[in-house]
């Protein structure tokens, strides 16, 4: 076979003959007709673009609404906030009413305490307590107390209605003397403070434990005032202190002048701030109570 016949035969034979396979393309079709067809397939009309945009926007809005509902499902609505505001206002009003009632109760309690103090004072106003005397026979005790009271009263006669002795928690013997005439008591107290001080015998008015605490506090305050102002007009009346005509008293740990702050009124009256001294007296009493 000649070369020319061999080449012709080669050109006619296909490498895919008998395989049943489609010949592989040598590359993409870049012909002008193919490109034009592709462009026509991806191009959309303006109406189609708007429709697609609206559909996407609606889907996004729906998703956002669902997300917002889930996130804020537990947040109070306006009606809930209004109800809560009304409830808070009602509580505030109730609190103000309760505070006013507490102030009134406090004032009523203070008034009641003062009334009870007056009654207690009246029941004790004709009695004296004497500390430092030994235990004596009741019959002899009454006679001895009458002699003692006569020697200090300056009167020619004195009535001793009753006498008895008790033992305090500390073990001290306390003698109670009830007189028929209470007007002689201030004189007896004045003389006794000078006469028996060195002998270890004390004679004082009969007081409740609370009244005695108040009286002791006033004695201390009177001493402090006299140290700072030697010629100050101050005197003790039972458990109250009278400074320049103003009466001061204790209500628990509160130092009062009527219903006013006693420390402030006292400062105005004497021109000195005694607030720290008054607080020191309160603290000293509290420490003594704790030690007991």
C-alpha positions in Angstrom: 0.0 0.0 0.0 1.3 3.4 -0.9 1.7 6.3 1.5 -1.1 8.2 -0.1 -3.6 5.4 0.4 -2.4 4.9 4.0 -3.1 8.6 4.9 -6.5 8.5 3.4 -7.4 5.5 5.3 -6.2 7.1 8.6 -8.3 10.2 8.0 -11.5 8.1 7.4 -11.1 6.0 10.5 -12.4 7.4 13.7 -10.9 6.6 17.1 -14.4 6.3 18.5 -15.6 3.8 16.1 -17.1 0.8 17.8 -17.1 2.4 21.3 -20.6 3.8 21.2 -19.3 7.1 22.8 -20.0 10.6 21.7 -16.9 12.4 20.5 -15.6 14.8 23.2 -15.9 18.4 22.4 -12.6 20.2 22.0 -13.9 23.2 24.1 -16.8 25.5 24.9 -18.9 26.8 22.1 -17.9 30.4 21.6 -19.8 31.0 18.5 -21.9 34.3 18.2 -25.1 32.4 18.0 -24.5 30.4 21.2 -23.6 33.6 23.2 -26.7 35.4 22.0 -28.9 32.5 23.1 -27.3 32.5 26.6 -27.9 36.2 27.1 -31.5 35.9 26.2 -31.9 33.2 28.9 -30.5 35.3 31.8 -32.2 38.6 31.0 -35.4 39.5 33.0 -38.0 42.1 32.4 -38.5 45.0 34.7 -41.8 43.5 36.0 -40.1 40.3 36.8 -37.4 42.1 38.7 -39.9 44.0 40.7 -41.9 40.9 41.5 -38.9 39.1 42.7 -37.7 42.0 44.8 -41.2 42.3 46.4 -41.2 38.6 47.1 -37.8 38.7 48.8 -38.7 41.8 50.8 -41.9 40.2 52.0 -40.0 37.1 53.1 -37.5 39.1 55.0 -40.2 41.2 56.7 -42.0 38.0 57.7 -38.8 36.5 59.1 -38.1 39.8 61.0 -41.6 39.9 62.5 -41.3 36.3 63.7 -37.9 37.1 65.2 -39.2 40.2 66.9 -42.2 38.4 68.3 -40.0 35.6 69.7 -37.6 38.1 71.3 -40.2 40.5 72.7 -42.9 38.0 73.6 -42.3 38.5 77.3 -42.0 42.3 77.3 -44.8 44.1 79.0 -47.4 45.9 76.9 -48.6 49.4 77.5 -51.6 48.2 79.5 -49.3 46.1 81.7 -47.1 49.1 82.4 -50.1 51.2 83.2 -51.3 48.6 85.7 -47.9 48.4 87.2 -47.7 52.2 87.6 -51.1 52.2 89.3 -49.9 49.4 91.7 -46.7 51.3 92.5 -48.7 54.5 93.2 -51.1 52.6 95.5 -48.1 51.1 97.4 -46.5 54.6 97.7 -49.8 56.0 99.0 -50.1 53.1 101.4 -46.6 53.6 102.6 -47.2 57.3 103.3 -50.4 56.4 105.2 -48.4 53.8 107.3 -45.7 56.3 108.0 -48.2 58.9 109.2 -49.8 56.3 111.4 -46.5 55.3 112.8 -45.7 58.9 113.6 -49.1 59.2 115.3 -48.6 56.0 117.2 -45.1 57.2 118.3 -46.6 60.4 119.6 -49.5 58.6 121.3 -47.0 56.2 122.9 -44.9 59.2 124.1 -48.0 60.8 125.5 -49.0 57.6 127.3 -45.5 57.2 128.7 -45.6 60.7 130.1 -49.0 60.0 131.7 -47.7 56.8 133.3 -44.7 58.7 134.6 -47.0 61.2 136.2 -49.0 58.5 137.8 -45.9 56.7 139.0 -44.5 59.9 140.4 -47.6 60.7 142.3 -47.6 57.3 144.0 -44.0 57.8 145.0 -43.9 61.5 145.7 -44.2 61.1 149.4 -41.6 58.4 149.7 -37.8 58.4 150.2 -35.2 55.7 149.7 -32.3 55.3 152.1 -29.3 53.2 151.2 -26.5 52.2 153.6 -28.6 51.4 156.7 -28.4 48.0 158.2 -31.4 45.7 158.5 -33.6 46.5 161.5 -36.7 45.3 163.2 -39.8 46.7 161.5 -41.1 48.3 164.8 -37.8 49.8 165.7 -37.2 50.9 162.1 -40.3 53.1 162.0 -39.2 54.9 165.2 -35.6 55.3 164.1 -36.7 56.7 160.7 -39.0 59.3 162.4 -36.1 60.5 164.5 -33.9 60.7 161.4 -36.5 62.6 159.3 -37.1 65.1 162.2 -33.4 65.8 162.5 -33.2 66.8 158.8 -36.6 68.4 158.2 -36.4 71.3 160.6 -40.0 70.6 161.6 -41.2 70.1 165.2 -43.3 67.1 164.2 -43.3 64.8 161.2 -45.6 61.9 160.2 -44.0 58.7 159.1 -46.8 56.6 157.6 -44.9 53.5 156.6 -41.4 52.0 156.5 -40.0 48.8 155.1 -36.7 47.4 153.8 -36.0 45.5 150.6 -32.9 43.9 149.2 -31.7 45.1 145.8 -30.3 42.7 143.1 -26.8 43.9 144.1 -27.5 42.8 147.7 -27.7 46.3 149.0 -30.4 47.0 151.7 -32.8 49.8 150.7 -35.1 51.4 153.3 -38.3 52.9 152.0 -39.9 55.7 154.1 -43.4 57.1 153.4 -44.1 60.5 154.9 -47.4 62.2 155.6 -46.2 65.6 154.3 -44.2 65.6 151.1 -43.4 69.3 151.3 -40.5 68.5 153.8 -38.8 66.2 151.3 -36.7 68.9 149.4 -35.3 70.1 152.8 -34.5 66.6 153.9 -32.7 65.9 150.6 -30.6 69.1 150.8 -29.4 68.4 154.3 -28.9 64.7 153.7 -26.6 65.3 150.7 -24.2 67.2 152.9 -24.6 65.3 156.2 -24.4 61.7 155.2 -22.3 61.8 152.0 -19.1 60.8 153.9 -20.9 58.2 156.0 -21.8 56.1 153.0 -25.6 56.7 153.5 -27.6 58.2 150.6 -31.2 59.5 150.8 -33.0 60.1 147.5 -36.6 60.2 146.2 -38.3 56.9 145.5 -38.2 56.4 141.8 -38.7 53.6 139.3 -35.5 52.2 137.6 -36.3 54.2 134.4 -36.9 57.4 136.3 -33.7 57.0 138.3 -31.7 56.4 135.1 -33.2 59.7 133.7 -32.4 61.5 136.9 -28.8 60.3 137.0 -28.4 61.4 133.4 -29.7 64.8 134.3 -27.4 65.0 137.3 -24.4 64.4 135.0 -25.6 67.0 132.5 -26.1 69.5 135.3 -22.5 68.9 136.4 -21.2 69.3 132.9 -23.1 72.6 132.4 -21.8 74.0 135.7 -18.3 73.1 134.7 -18.6 75.1 131.5 -20.8 77.9 132.9 -20.4 78.2 136.7 -23.2 80.8 137.2 -25.7 79.1 134.9 -29.3 79.0 136.0 -30.0 75.2 136.2 -31.8 73.0 138.6 -33.0 69.4 138.8 -36.7 68.7 139.4 -37.2 64.9 139.9 -35.9 63.5 136.6 -36.2 66.7 134.6 -33.6 69.5 134.2 -34.7 73.2 134.1 -32.2 75.5 132.3 -33.1 79.2 132.0 -36.8 78.4 132.4 -36.8 75.6 129.8 -37.6 72.1 130.9 -35.7 69.2 129.4 -36.4 65.5 129.8 -35.3 62.1 128.5 -37.5 59.8 126.4 -35.5 56.7 126.1 -32.2 57.9 124.6 -33.8 61.0 123.1 -33.0 64.3 124.9 -36.1 66.5 124.4 -37.5 69.9 125.3 -41.2 69.4 124.8 -41.3 67.7 121.4 -38.2 69.5 120.1 -34.6 68.3 119.9 -33.3 69.2 123.3 -29.6 69.6 122.2 -30.6 72.2 119.7 -32.9 74.1 122.1 -30.2 74.0 124.8 -27.6 75.4 122.4 -29.9 78.3 121.6 -30.5 78.9 125.3 -26.9 78.9 126.6 -24.9 79.5 123.4 -22.9 76.3 123.7 -23.2 73.1 121.7 -23.6 70.3 124.2 -24.5 67.6 121.7 -21.3 65.6 122.1 -21.7 65.7 125.9 -25.2 64.5 125.7 -24.2 61.6 123.4 -21.4 60.8 125.8 -23.9 60.5 128.7 -26.1 58.2 126.6 -23.1 56.0 125.6 -21.9 55.8 129.3 -25.4 54.7 130.4 -25.5 52.1 127.7 -22.1 50.7 128.6 -23.1 50.4 132.3 -26.2 48.5 131.3 -24.2 46.1 129.2 -21.8 45.4 132.0 -24.6 44.6 134.3 
